[in-house]
Amino acid sequence: MEAFSDDVIAIIITIMVLELKVPHGADFTAIKPLFPVLLSYMLSFIYVGIYWNNHHHMVHTVKAVTAGMLWANLHLLFWLSLLPFVTGWMGENHFAGLPIALYGVMLLMAALAYQVLQRSIIVSQGSNSVLSQAVGRDIKGKLSLFVYLAAIITANFCPWLAATLYALVALMWLVPDKRIEAVLS
Protein backbone atom coordinates (compact mmCIF):
# COMPACT_ATOMS: atom_id res chain seq x y z
CA MET A 1 0.00 0.00 0.00
CA GLU A 2 2.80 2.39 0.88
CA ALA A 3 4.85 1.74 -2.27
CA PHE A 4 1.85 2.11 -4.57
CA SER A 5 0.81 5.34 -2.85
CA ASP A 6 4.35 6.72 -3.08
CA ASP A 7 4.39 5.97 -6.81
CA VAL A 8 1.02 7.63 -7.42
CA ILE A 9 2.05 10.70 -5.43
CA ALA A 10 5.31 10.94 -7.41
CA ILE A 11 3.30 10.82 -10.64
CA ILE A 12 0.97 13.56 -9.37
CA ILE A 13 3.95 15.84 -8.70
CA THR A 14 5.42 15.01 -12.10
CA ILE A 15 2.19 15.84 -13.89
CA MET A 16 1.91 19.14 -12.03
CA VAL A 17 5.44 20.24 -12.88
CA LEU A 18 5.05 19.24 -16.53
CA GLU A 19 2.09 21.62 -16.75
CA LEU A 20 4.40 24.57 -16.05
CA LYS A 21 5.25 26.43 -19.22
CA VAL A 22 8.68 27.91 -19.84
CA PRO A 23 8.52 31.71 -20.21
CA HIS A 24 9.40 33.30 -23.53
CA GLY A 25 12.05 35.77 -22.48
CA ALA A 26 14.98 36.04 -20.11
CA ASP A 27 13.82 38.77 -17.74
CA PHE A 28 11.35 39.08 -14.88
CA THR A 29 8.65 40.55 -17.12
CA ALA A 30 8.49 37.19 -18.89
CA ILE A 31 7.76 35.45 -15.59
CA LYS A 32 5.15 37.94 -14.36
CA PRO A 33 2.21 36.46 -16.34
CA LEU A 34 3.14 33.01 -14.99
CA PHE A 35 3.07 34.09 -11.35
CA PRO A 36 -0.47 32.74 -10.61
CA VAL A 37 0.48 29.41 -12.21
CA LEU A 38 3.69 29.20 -10.16
CA LEU A 39 1.85 30.19 -6.99
CA SER A 40 -0.84 27.53 -7.50
CA TYR A 41 1.87 24.95 -8.23
CA MET A 42 3.76 25.84 -5.05
CA LEU A 43 0.61 25.57 -2.92
CA SER A 44 -0.30 22.22 -4.47
CA PHE A 45 3.24 20.89 -4.16
CA ILE A 46 3.13 21.72 -0.45
CA TYR A 47 -0.20 19.93 -0.12
CA VAL A 48 1.13 16.83 -1.88
CA GLY A 49 4.16 16.89 0.42
CA ILE A 50 1.93 17.16 3.48
CA TYR A 51 -0.21 14.23 2.39
CA TRP A 52 2.81 12.13 1.49
CA ASN A 53 4.54 12.83 4.80
CA ASN A 54 1.48 12.14 6.97
CA HIS A 55 0.47 9.11 4.89
CA HIS A 56 3.99 7.71 5.30
CA HIS A 57 3.81 8.01 9.09
CA MET A 58 0.26 6.70 9.27
CA VAL A 59 1.02 3.61 7.18
CA HIS A 60 3.91 2.75 9.51
CA THR A 61 1.37 2.15 12.27
CA VAL A 62 -0.36 -0.59 10.26
CA LYS A 63 0.33 -4.18 11.28
CA ALA A 64 -1.79 -5.83 8.59
CA VAL A 65 -3.41 -4.25 5.55
CA THR A 66 -7.10 -5.00 4.99
CA ALA A 67 -9.25 -4.71 1.88
CA GLY A 68 -11.06 -1.78 3.50
CA MET A 69 -7.77 0.06 3.95
CA LEU A 70 -6.82 -0.57 0.32
CA TRP A 71 -10.13 0.86 -0.91
CA ALA A 72 -9.91 3.81 1.48
CA ASN A 73 -6.37 4.45 0.26
CA LEU A 74 -7.54 4.37 -3.38
CA HIS A 75 -10.29 6.82 -2.43
CA LEU A 76 -7.64 9.21 -1.09
CA LEU A 77 -5.42 8.75 -4.14
CA PHE A 78 -8.38 9.44 -6.44
CA TRP A 79 -8.94 12.88 -4.92
CA LEU A 80 -5.22 13.65 -4.87
CA SER A 81 -4.98 12.62 -8.54
CA LEU A 82 -7.33 15.51 -9.38
CA LEU A 83 -4.86 17.99 -7.90
CA PRO A 84 -2.95 18.63 -11.17
CA PHE A 85 -6.23 19.49 -12.95
CA VAL A 86 -7.58 21.90 -10.33
CA THR A 87 -4.12 23.39 -9.78
CA GLY A 88 -3.72 24.13 -13.48
CA TRP A 89 -7.24 25.52 -13.80
CA MET A 90 -6.82 27.75 -10.78
CA GLY A 91 -3.44 29.09 -11.93
CA GLU A 92 -4.40 29.60 -15.58
CA ASN A 93 -7.48 31.58 -14.54
CA HIS A 94 -5.59 33.74 -12.03
CA PHE A 95 -7.40 32.43 -8.96
CA ALA A 96 -10.92 33.08 -10.28
CA GLY A 97 -13.88 32.12 -8.10
CA LEU A 98 -15.08 28.85 -9.61
CA PRO A 99 -11.64 27.27 -10.11
CA ILE A 100 -10.62 28.19 -6.58
CA ALA A 101 -13.89 26.81 -5.20
CA LEU A 102 -13.32 23.54 -7.07
CA TYR A 103 -9.77 23.46 -5.71
CA GLY A 104 -11.29 23.67 -2.24
CA VAL A 105 -13.79 20.91 -2.99
CA MET A 106 -10.89 18.69 -4.04
CA LEU A 107 -8.99 19.58 -0.84
CA LEU A 108 -12.07 18.92 1.27
CA MET A 109 -12.72 15.56 -0.39
CA ALA A 110 -9.05 14.55 -0.01
CA ALA A 111 -9.19 15.48 3.68
CA LEU A 112 -12.38 13.46 4.14
CA ALA A 113 -10.81 10.53 2.28
CA TYR A 114 -7.74 10.76 4.51
CA GLN A 115 -10.00 10.61 7.56
CA VAL A 116 -11.81 7.58 6.11
CA LEU A 117 -8.44 5.85 5.64
CA GLN A 118 -7.37 6.83 9.12
CA ARG A 119 -10.64 5.53 10.58
CA SER A 120 -10.38 2.25 8.64
CA ILE A 121 -6.89 1.69 10.05
CA ILE A 122 -8.06 2.45 13.59
CA VAL A 123 -11.06 0.13 13.25
CA SER A 124 -8.81 -2.65 11.94
CA GLN A 125 -6.01 -2.13 14.47
CA GLY A 126 -8.24 -1.42 17.47
CA SER A 127 -9.09 1.56 19.65
CA ASN A 128 -5.86 1.12 21.63
CA SER A 129 -3.71 1.05 18.49
CA VAL A 130 -0.73 3.31 17.91
CA LEU A 131 -2.67 5.37 15.37
CA SER A 132 -5.69 5.74 17.64
CA GLN A 133 -3.48 6.97 20.46
CA ALA A 134 -1.61 9.33 18.18
CA VAL A 135 -4.65 10.85 16.51
CA GLY A 136 -6.69 11.34 19.65
CA ARG A 137 -9.59 13.69 18.94
CA ASP A 138 -7.90 14.94 15.73
CA ILE A 139 -8.75 18.59 16.32
CA LYS A 140 -6.40 19.74 13.56
CA GLY A 141 -8.05 17.40 11.05
CA LYS A 142 -11.55 18.55 11.95
CA LEU A 143 -10.55 22.22 11.95
CA SER A 144 -9.12 21.77 8.45
CA LEU A 145 -12.51 20.57 7.18
CA PHE A 146 -14.26 23.67 8.53
CA VAL A 147 -11.65 26.01 7.04
CA TYR A 148 -12.00 24.28 3.66
CA LEU A 149 -15.78 24.74 3.83
CA ALA A 150 -15.40 28.42 4.71
CA ALA A 151 -12.98 28.90 1.81
CA ILE A 152 -15.30 27.15 -0.66
CA ILE A 153 -18.19 29.37 0.43
CA THR A 154 -16.13 32.56 0.09
CA ALA A 155 -14.39 31.58 -3.17
CA ASN A 156 -16.88 33.19 -5.56
CA PHE A 157 -17.03 36.60 -3.91
CA CYS A 158 -13.51 36.77 -2.46
CA PRO A 159 -11.19 34.28 -4.21
CA TRP A 160 -8.01 35.59 -2.60
CA LEU A 161 -9.48 35.08 0.87
CA ALA A 162 -10.25 31.49 -0.09
CA ALA A 163 -6.70 31.00 -1.38
CA THR A 164 -5.36 32.48 1.85
CA LEU A 165 -7.47 30.04 3.87
CA TYR A 166 -6.08 27.13 1.84
CA ALA A 167 -2.57 28.42 2.52
CA LEU A 168 -3.35 28.69 6.25
CA VAL A 169 -4.45 25.06 6.39
CA ALA A 170 -1.26 24.08 4.58
CA LEU A 171 0.79 26.08 7.10
CA MET A 172 -1.06 24.35 9.91
CA TRP A 173 0.02 20.96 8.53
CA LEU A 174 3.41 21.96 7.10
CA VAL A 175 5.27 20.92 10.20
CA PRO A 176 5.16 17.12 10.07
CA ASP A 177 2.58 15.65 12.39
CA LYS A 178 4.68 14.57 15.37
CA ARG A 179 1.80 12.73 17.07
CA ILE A 180 2.51 9.46 15.30
CA GLU A 181 6.28 9.78 15.62
CA ALA A 182 5.93 10.42 19.36
CA VAL A 183 3.74 7.35 19.91
CA LEU A 184 5.95 5.12 17.71
CA SER A 185 9.10 6.06 19.61
C-alpha positions as CSV (number, residue, x, y, z in Angstrom):
1,M,0.0,0.0,0.0
2,E,2.8,2.4,0.9
3,A,4.9,1.7,-2.3
4,F,1.8,2.1,-4.6
5,S,0.8,5.3,-2.8
6,D,4.3,6.7,-3.1
7,D,4.4,6.0,-6.8
8,V,1.0,7.6,-7.4
9,I,2.0,10.7,-5.4
10,A,5.3,10.9,-7.4
11,I,3.3,10.8,-10.6
12,I,1.0,13.6,-9.4
13,I,4.0,15.8,-8.7
14,T,5.4,15.0,-12.1
15,I,2.2,15.8,-13.9
16,M,1.9,19.1,-12.0
17,V,5.4,20.2,-12.9
18,L,5.0,19.2,-16.5
19,E,2.1,21.6,-16.8
20,L,4.4,24.6,-16.0
21,K,5.2,26.4,-19.2
22,V,8.7,27.9,-19.8
23,P,8.5,31.7,-20.2
24,H,9.4,33.3,-23.5
25,G,12.1,35.8,-22.5
26,A,15.0,36.0,-20.1
27,D,13.8,38.8,-17.7
28,F,11.4,39.1,-14.9
29,T,8.6,40.5,-17.1
30,A,8.5,37.2,-18.9
31,I,7.8,35.5,-15.6
32,K,5.1,37.9,-14.4
33,P,2.2,36.5,-16.3
34,L,3.1,33.0,-15.0
35,F,3.1,34.1,-11.3
36,P,-0.5,32.7,-10.6
37,V,0.5,29.4,-12.2
38,L,3.7,29.2,-10.2
39,L,1.8,30.2,-7.0
40,S,-0.8,27.5,-7.5
41,Y,1.9,24.9,-8.2
42,M,3.8,25.8,-5.0
43,L,0.6,25.6,-2.9
44,S,-0.3,22.2,-4.5
45,F,3.2,20.9,-4.2
46,I,3.1,21.7,-0.4
47,Y,-0.2,19.9,-0.1
48,V,1.1,16.8,-1.9
49,G,4.2,16.9,0.4
50,I,1.9,17.2,3.5
51,Y,-0.2,14.2,2.4
52,W,2.8,12.1,1.5
53,N,4.5,12.8,4.8
54,N,1.5,12.1,7.0
55,H,0.5,9.1,4.9
56,H,4.0,7.7,5.3
57,H,3.8,8.0,9.1
58,M,0.3,6.7,9.3
59,V,1.0,3.6,7.2
60,H,3.9,2.8,9.5
61,T,1.4,2.1,12.3
62,V,-0.4,-0.6,10.3
63,K,0.3,-4.2,11.3
64,A,-1.8,-5.8,8.6
65,V,-3.4,-4.2,5.5
66,T,-7.1,-5.0,5.0
67,A,-9.2,-4.7,1.9
68,G,-11.1,-1.8,3.5
69,M,-7.8,0.1,3.9
70,L,-6.8,-0.6,0.3
71,W,-10.1,0.9,-0.9
72,A,-9.9,3.8,1.5
73,N,-6.4,4.4,0.3
74,L,-7.5,4.4,-3.4
75,H,-10.3,6.8,-2.4
76,L,-7.6,9.2,-1.1
77,L,-5.4,8.7,-4.1
78,F,-8.4,9.4,-6.4
79,W,-8.9,12.9,-4.9
80,L,-5.2,13.6,-4.9
81,S,-5.0,12.6,-8.5
82,L,-7.3,15.5,-9.4
83,L,-4.9,18.0,-7.9
84,P,-3.0,18.6,-11.2
85,F,-6.2,19.5,-12.9
86,V,-7.6,21.9,-10.3
87,T,-4.1,23.4,-9.8
88,G,-3.7,24.1,-13.5
89,W,-7.2,25.5,-13.8
90,M,-6.8,27.8,-10.8
91,G,-3.4,29.1,-11.9
92,E,-4.4,29.6,-15.6
93,N,-7.5,31.6,-14.5
94,H,-5.6,33.7,-12.0
95,F,-7.4,32.4,-9.0
96,A,-10.9,33.1,-10.3
97,G,-13.9,32.1,-8.1
98,L,-15.1,28.8,-9.6
99,P,-11.6,27.3,-10.1
100,I,-10.6,28.2,-6.6
101,A,-13.9,26.8,-5.2
102,L,-13.3,23.5,-7.1
103,Y,-9.8,23.5,-5.7
104,G,-11.3,23.7,-2.2
105,V,-13.8,20.9,-3.0
106,M,-10.9,18.7,-4.0
107,L,-9.0,19.6,-0.8
108,L,-12.1,18.9,1.3
109,M,-12.7,15.6,-0.4
110,A,-9.1,14.5,0.0
111,A,-9.2,15.5,3.7
112,L,-12.4,13.5,4.1
113,A,-10.8,10.5,2.3
114,Y,-7.7,10.8,4.5
115,Q,-10.0,10.6,7.6
116,V,-11.8,7.6,6.1
117,L,-8.4,5.8,5.6
118,Q,-7.4,6.8,9.1
119,R,-10.6,5.5,10.6
120,S,-10.4,2.2,8.6
121,I,-6.9,1.7,10.0
122,I,-8.1,2.5,13.6
123,V,-11.1,0.1,13.2
124,S,-8.8,-2.7,11.9
125,Q,-6.0,-2.1,14.5
126,G,-8.2,-1.4,17.5
127,S,-9.1,1.6,19.7
128,N,-5.9,1.1,21.6
129,S,-3.7,1.1,18.5
130,V,-0.7,3.3,17.9
131,L,-2.7,5.4,15.4
132,S,-5.7,5.7,17.6
133,Q,-3.5,7.0,20.5
134,A,-1.6,9.3,18.2
135,V,-4.7,10.8,16.5
136,G,-6.7,11.3,19.6
137,R,-9.6,13.7,18.9
138,D,-7.9,14.9,15.7
139,I,-8.7,18.6,16.3
140,K,-6.4,19.7,13.6
141,G,-8.0,17.4,11.0
142,K,-11.6,18.5,12.0
143,L,-10.5,22.2,12.0
144,S,-9.1,21.8,8.5
145,L,-12.5,20.6,7.2
146,F,-14.3,23.7,8.5
147,V,-11.7,26.0,7.0
148,Y,-12.0,24.3,3.7
149,L,-15.8,24.7,3.8
150,A,-15.4,28.4,4.7
151,A,-13.0,28.9,1.8
152,I,-15.3,27.2,-0.7
153,I,-18.2,29.4,0.4
154,T,-16.1,32.6,0.1
155,A,-14.4,31.6,-3.2
156,N,-16.9,33.2,-5.6
157,F,-17.0,36.6,-3.9
158,C,-13.5,36.8,-2.5
159,P,-11.2,34.3,-4.2
160,W,-8.0,35.6,-2.6
161,L,-9.5,35.1,0.9
162,A,-10.3,31.5,-0.1
163,A,-6.7,31.0,-1.4
164,T,-5.4,32.5,1.9
165,L,-7.5,30.0,3.9
166,Y,-6.1,27.1,1.8
167,A,-2.6,28.4,2.5
168,L,-3.3,28.7,6.3
169,V,-4.5,25.1,6.4
170,A,-1.3,24.1,4.6
171,L,0.8,26.1,7.1
172,M,-1.1,24.3,9.9
173,W,0.0,21.0,8.5
174,L,3.4,22.0,7.1
175,V,5.3,20.9,10.2
176,P,5.2,17.1,10.1
177,D,2.6,15.6,12.4
178,K,4.7,14.6,15.4
179,R,1.8,12.7,17.1
180,I,2.5,9.5,15.3
181,E,6.3,9.8,15.6
182,A,5.9,10.4,19.4
183,V,3.7,7.4,19.9
184,L,6.0,5.1,17.7
185,S,9.1,6.1,19.6
